[in-house]
Amino acid sequence: MLVAILTVVSATSMTAALTELRIADAYYKSVAVFHIAEAGLTHGRHEVSDEDGDSDFTAILTPTTLFSGRGLHGGSYTVVATPVAGVTPATLRLRSSACYPAADPCPRAHARAALEALLEHDPAGATPQDRVRLVAWRSLD
């Protein structure tokens, strides 16, 4: 009888421990993928503000993929810049989609996150980075 009780207690404890491990793993992946998407936004903002002649803010006239499947800490991100029509000052919408573990395209079974930011162009800024201002950002997931 004692062996049966110990078996049930052990099985219940193992099930609880495995459930806790799954929850911790899912939490880790959700935080990691959010930060990877955030890094994609930061990288995209730098790319449109560096004035190096490649994907500069004022040169983006149609939706443009800045990075596709760029790897970062076991995950990947894709950043697309889209001009917002009919607004002054000139505004770009950056969308960063991340996948963890890395894959392009991201399968349904992987952790995913998408963030979006609005950037405004201010020609009076002292440096290239000052000329591209972050106006707003939001999580899409």
GIQUIFEN-V669363 format. One line per field, one symbol per residue. phi: phi as a letter, one per 20 degrees, with the letter a starting at -180 (. if undefined). psi: psi as a letter, one per 40 degrees, with the letter a starting at -180 (. if undefined). burial: 1 if it has 9 or more other C-alpha atoms within 8 Angstrom, else 0. Layout:
BEGIN
phi=???
psi=???
burial=???
END
This chain:
BEGIN
phi=.ffffffffffffffffffffffffffgfffffffffffffffffffedelendlfgfeedcgceebcmffblndbccccdcfefmccfgcdddcdddccfgabfefffefcbccccdddecfeffcgfffddfebbbeed
psi=dddddddddddddddddddddddddddddddddddddddddddddddeeefeehfideeheihhhdihfhihfeaiihhhhhihifihihhihhhhhihhihihihideihiihiiihhihgeeididddehhhdiiihe.
burial=000000000000000000000000000011011101110110011111111000111001001011111010001111111111000001111111111111100100011111111111110010011111110010000
END
